[in-house]
């Protein structure tokens, strides 16, 4: 997660497991962008390269989703349980979100 925040575009980030039929779970990162940055394939690729250079291959996120805000508790701590349950629901429908990028797909584009 630290690697995502080192990029000038990253304001906040959270990482959770995303259900996968074959691999069990994939690492998914939710990223809130700083003002002046817009979600794009190029930015997703930049973040992918940064995380892969900083982390071991099995720890690097394979999925990235740009979000406007992260769910938080009153104390300000990120509610990862809410992100995980949202991810389980999204994967049951097998649909990709509009600002969701699979890093393996980004490299092919």
N, C-alpha and C positions, 0 to 999 in steps of 0.2 A: 504494500500500500504506500509505503514511503516513496517508492520509485514514481508512483503516479503523481504525488504531490510535488516532486522535484521539477516536474515540467511546469513552465510558466503558466499554462492554461488551467492547471489543476487547483481548484479551491478546496474541495473536500473529496474524500473517496472512502468507500467501504467495499470489502470483499467478502463474498459468501460462496457456498457451493451451489451449483446449478445441476439439477438432476439430468443424467444422460443415460440413455438406454444401454449402451455398451460399456462405457467407462465408469458407471456409477454416478460420479459427480465431476463436473468441470469447474474450475475456478472462474468466477465471474466478478468483475469489478463494476461498481456504480460510481460514476464520476460527476461531480458538480463543477461546471466551468466558471472561471473568473469572468467578470464583465469584459466584453470586447472579443470574446472567443465564441465561435459557433461550432456545433457538432458537425463533423464531416469524416469521410473515409480517410482523408489525409491525416487528420488529427488522431484518429483511431490508430492508424499505422504508426505514427510517431510515438504514441503511448505504448503500443505493442513492442516496438523496438527498444524503447527505454526499459520496460519491465523485463524483457528477455535478456537484456545485457546485464541487469542488476540482480536477477533472481535465477534460481535453478529452473530447468524446464518444467518440472512438475509443480512448481510454486507460482509460475507466471500465469496471469489470467489468460484464458482462452476466449473469453467473451467480455465485451465491454459495453456498458449502456450509459449514455449521457442522460442525466436526470436534472431537473430544475432544483430539487432539494432532496435531502435524505430525511427519512423519518427519525425523529429524536424524542427522547424522554424529556421531562421537565428539566432535568439536570444538564441537558445538552448532549448526553451520550447517545450514540447512534443505535437505533433499534434494529439490530441485525436479524432478529427473529422475524420481524415484519418483512424485511427484504427476502429472507429465505422462504417464507410462506407465499409471498408474491411470486417468487421464482418457481415454486412448485406448481402454482396455479397456471402460470404462463407456459410452462413446459408441458403441462397436460394437454393444452390446446395446440402445442407444437408450432405456434406462430412467432415470428420474429417481431420485435417492437420496431417502431420507426427510427429510433436512435440507438439501435442495438447492432453491434458489429462482432462477428466471429473472426478472431484474428487470423485463422487459417484462410478464411474467405477474403479478408482484406488483402493478404499477400497475393492472391490470385487475380485480383481486380486490376 
